Amino acid sequence: MNKKNKKRKLTIKDIAQQARVSITTASFVLNGQDEKYGIKAETAERVREAVRKNNFQPNYGARILKTGKSNTLAFIAPSITDGFYNEVVVSIETAALKAGYQLILCNSLDNIETEKTYLKNLIERKVDGIVLIPVDPTAKHLQILKDEQIKTVLFCPPELADKHFYCVDFDLASAPRLTVDHLVEQGCKKIVMLDWRPAKPRSSSWARNRNVLRKTFQASLRKHGLSCGTDAVWTLFGEEENPADAEEFKKLLSKQKPDAIVAMRDIQLLRAWLPLTEAGLSVPADIRLAGCDDIQASVYWSPPLTSILMPKKELGLHVVNVLLNESIQSGIHTFPVELVPRASSR
């Protein structure tokens, strides 16, 4: 191609000229910082219109060299296809975009080697911060985040994490207490829990949370003078679907005749719904149900499912604020949970 006919690549200076603004103003808009610096909406829109009209692609490599920032954050989770984590992802991404940052999503699959690889790659990409649900909060490879001074928020039980990291978690210990108290108020006397069986060995954080839910549930039963032995916990409808679970579930229903079921995950009760119907039980007339993570689908069940609300939107906003606030380096924030009574338990 003749060099004279080769189209010159546009620069941010060209965009600024077309939008009739300074290069600095154009830069703020492109970096999503127009609100932060008080740029008028119509001015920001002129810049965006110039970008759209010219299909302008900023040179992010040059920007990183100049500013030392990539305007990207990352979130590493066990699986972002999980209904619960999916909602957490959306909350973090929404907060990040509002602050002018893009979010990179990574699935560790609860594999420590996969997690290590992602961390190495993200550091090489110069991300400005990482939200990590660690496979093992005490793992030695997390030291690289401190060595490289990568701002990091761990989403895990605080007692398992290095005190030099900022840590967030939900108050899971309160969930079974709130649920059992509610069911007892409804007149329930025979309450059982569906334990979440893992498909494979899981992270120490996950194991701790499972243990906390189970023990707090049994302690709550004892508080009310109800049966709290091993027969009060049924390990069914776990992470990996098992066709035998439905038949075992119906046998236990017939043998123990519970008047309420609490689950560690809402999805367990969705899987239990058909076997309940096949056993001739009606919700809530014959048996009351309550979940524990209030996934979006819960309100669309018939009847809608009672569950524990975990403030995922607030978590997303909080962790992004922590990542972008240079004065916050370590600390703990535990989000309270709330029972949301619906027709499945009333």
Buried (B, 14 or more C-beta within 10 A) or exposed (E): EEEEEEEEEBBBEBBBBBBEBEBEBBBBBBBBBBBEEEBEEEBBEBBBEBBEEEEBEBEEEEBBEEEEEBBBBBBBBBBBEBBBBBBBBBBBBBBBBEBBBBBBEBBBEBBBEBBBEBBEEBBEEBBBBBBBBBBBBEBEBBEEBEEBEBBBBBBBBBEBBBEEBBBBBBBBBBBBBBBBEBBBEBEBEBBBBBBBBBEEEBBBBBEBBBEBBBEBBBBBBEEBEBBBEEEBBBEBBBBEEBEEBBEBBBEBBEEEEBBBBBBBBBBBBBBBBEBBEEBEBEBBEEBBBBBBBBBEEBEEBEBBBBBBBBBBBBBBBBBBEBBBEEEEBEEBBBBEBBBBBBBBBE
